[in-house]
């Protein structure tokens, strides 16, 4: 058996240890895009740790999750998260 080193990715550390937003547990696994968007908006608006505007922080967190999952994200989940992006824009009054 070979002696493999465990790969450590910066994105894994961010997901595990970042406290940029206090997200609800399992928010990215929910099936309702409106609920996901509302939760991200609430977290972004209530967070004193974020560096950008609430919309920017919420959208960045959602994009980060989608991009990190990459090709491992099943099409149904990707569709729900893409719809959550649309809902998030609506909640913040963006086009």
N, C-alpha and C positions, 0 to 999 in steps of 0.2 A: 504494500500500500504506500502510495507516495505521500509526502509530507506537504500538503497544500496549505497556503496561507489563505485565511479568510479575507476576502476583499471587503474593504470598508469604503462605502461611498459617502460623499459629503451630503447627498440628498437624504440618505437614511438617517444621518445624524440630525439634520434639520427637522425631519419629520418626528423623530423621537424626542429631541431635546429643545427644540425651538419654543419660545414662549411669546412669539410675536402676536399671536391672537389666542385667546382661550376658547377653543372650539368645543362644541358639544360632542360628546363621545359618539363616534360612528356617523358623524354628519355626512361623510362622503359615501356611505353605504345605503342611505335612505333612498326610497323609490320615488319620492315626490319632489320634483325640481323646485317648486315654489317653497316648500318647507326648507330645502337646502339653502336656497337663496336668502330666505328670511333669517335663518340661523346665522349665516355668514355676515349678513348686514348687522344683525344685533351684536355679534361678537366684535366686529370691526368698530362699530360706534361706541361700544362700552370699553374697549381696550385703551389703556393709557400707555401701553408698550409699543404700539404701532409707530412706524416712522413716517408713513405717508398719510394721505387722506383716507377716510373710511372706505370709499369705493375702490380706490387703488389697492388697499390692503386686502379687502375681501376678494377682489378679482384675481389678485396675485396668488392668493392662497389656493383658489380654485384651479387656476392655470398650473400652478406648481404641482398639485395633486394629479391633474390630468397628464401633464408631461412626464412626471415621475413614473406613472404606471405604464406609459408608452404602449408598446404592442401587446403587453399583458392585460390591458384593459379590454374587457369584452365589449362588443359593439352595443349591446343594450345599455350597459353602464355608461359608456361614452356618450350615448345619445341623451341619457338622463342628465349627465353632468353638463353637456352642451346646452341643454334646455335651461339648466340652472343658471348658466351664464346670461342667457337672454332675460330670465326672470330677475336676476340681480341688476341688470341694466335698467329694467323697468322700475324696480324698487327705488333706485337712486335717481330716476328721472333722466336717464341717459338713453341715447338712440341705439 
